[in-house]
């Protein structure tokens, strides 16, 4: 399982011009899943992400977690995080289907 976690003030996802998800302050997560990933892997990653202290406190230090800023999460499936780029044409066989 691979995740790119980005702290955002707002984020949205549109598919074919239609809004499918939108959040205010929180995380935009691009998530790649491999065939061997388990529910336990997902739970471990989620636990890790929600406790990251990357939001600013009153002194401007990154010292607050997602729950402390009433943040939201927008997760987007991103199978390309498992791309094999050894040849000229990328392969995605390592990503879950």
C-alpha positions as CSV (number, residue, x, y, z in Angstrom):
1,X,0.0,0.0,0.0
2,X,1.3,3.4,-1.0
3,X,-0.1,6.8,-0.1
4,X,0.8,10.3,-1.0
5,X,-0.7,12.5,1.7
6,X,-1.1,16.2,1.0
7,X,-2.2,18.7,3.6
8,X,-4.9,21.0,2.0
9,X,-7.0,24.0,2.7
10,X,-9.6,22.6,0.3
11,X,-9.7,19.9,-2.4
12,X,-12.2,18.5,-4.8
13,X,-12.3,15.8,-7.4
14,X,-14.3,16.1,-10.7
15,X,-14.9,13.2,-13.1
16,X,-16.2,14.1,-16.6
17,X,-17.0,17.6,-15.3
18,X,-19.1,16.4,-12.4
19,X,-18.1,17.0,-8.8
20,X,-17.6,13.7,-7.0
21,X,-16.0,14.8,-3.7
22,X,-15.0,18.0,-1.9
23,X,-13.4,18.8,1.4
24,X,-12.2,21.9,3.3
25,X,-9.1,21.7,5.5
26,X,-7.7,18.2,5.7
27,X,-5.8,15.6,3.7
28,X,-6.0,14.8,0.0
29,X,-4.7,11.2,-0.2
30,X,-3.6,9.5,-3.4
31,X,-3.8,5.8,-2.5
32,X,-2.3,2.9,-4.4
33,X,-3.2,-0.7,-3.3
34,X,-1.3,-3.8,-4.2
35,X,-2.9,-7.3,-4.5
36,X,-1.2,-8.5,-1.3
37,X,-2.4,-5.6,0.8
38,X,-4.8,-6.6,3.7
39,X,-7.4,-4.9,5.8
40,X,-4.8,-4.8,8.6
41,X,-2.5,-2.9,6.3
42,X,-5.2,-0.4,5.6
43,X,-6.1,0.0,9.3
44,X,-2.4,0.6,10.1
45,X,-2.0,3.2,7.4
46,X,-5.2,5.0,8.4
47,X,-4.1,5.1,12.1
48,X,-0.7,6.5,11.1
49,X,-2.2,9.2,8.8
50,X,-4.9,10.5,11.3
51,X,-2.2,11.0,14.0
52,X,0.2,12.9,11.8
53,X,0.8,16.3,13.5
54,X,1.2,18.5,10.4
55,X,-1.3,21.2,11.1
56,X,-0.2,24.5,12.7
57,X,-1.0,25.4,16.3
58,X,-1.5,28.9,17.6
59,X,2.2,29.5,17.6
60,X,2.6,28.4,14.0
61,X,4.3,25.1,14.8
62,X,3.1,22.0,13.0
63,X,1.7,20.4,16.2
64,X,-1.9,19.5,15.5
65,X,-3.4,16.3,14.2
66,X,-6.4,16.0,11.8
67,X,-8.9,15.6,14.6
68,X,-7.7,18.7,16.3
69,X,-8.5,20.9,13.3
70,X,-11.8,19.2,12.5
71,X,-10.2,18.1,9.2
72,X,-11.6,15.9,6.5
73,X,-10.1,13.4,4.2
74,X,-10.5,13.0,0.4
75,X,-9.0,9.7,-0.9
76,X,-8.5,9.1,-4.6
77,X,-7.5,5.7,-6.0
78,X,-4.2,6.0,-7.8
79,X,-3.0,2.7,-9.3
80,X,-0.1,4.5,-11.0
81,X,1.7,4.6,-7.6
82,X,2.6,1.0,-8.4
83,X,3.7,1.6,-12.0
84,X,6.7,-0.3,-13.3
85,X,8.8,2.1,-15.2
86,X,11.8,-0.1,-16.1
87,X,10.8,-0.1,-19.8
88,X,9.5,2.5,-22.2
89,X,5.9,1.5,-21.6
90,X,4.7,1.7,-18.0
91,X,3.2,-1.5,-16.5
92,X,0.6,-1.6,-13.8
93,X,0.6,-5.3,-13.0
94,X,1.7,-4.7,-9.4
95,X,-1.4,-2.7,-8.6
96,X,-4.6,-4.3,-7.3
97,X,-7.4,-4.6,-9.8
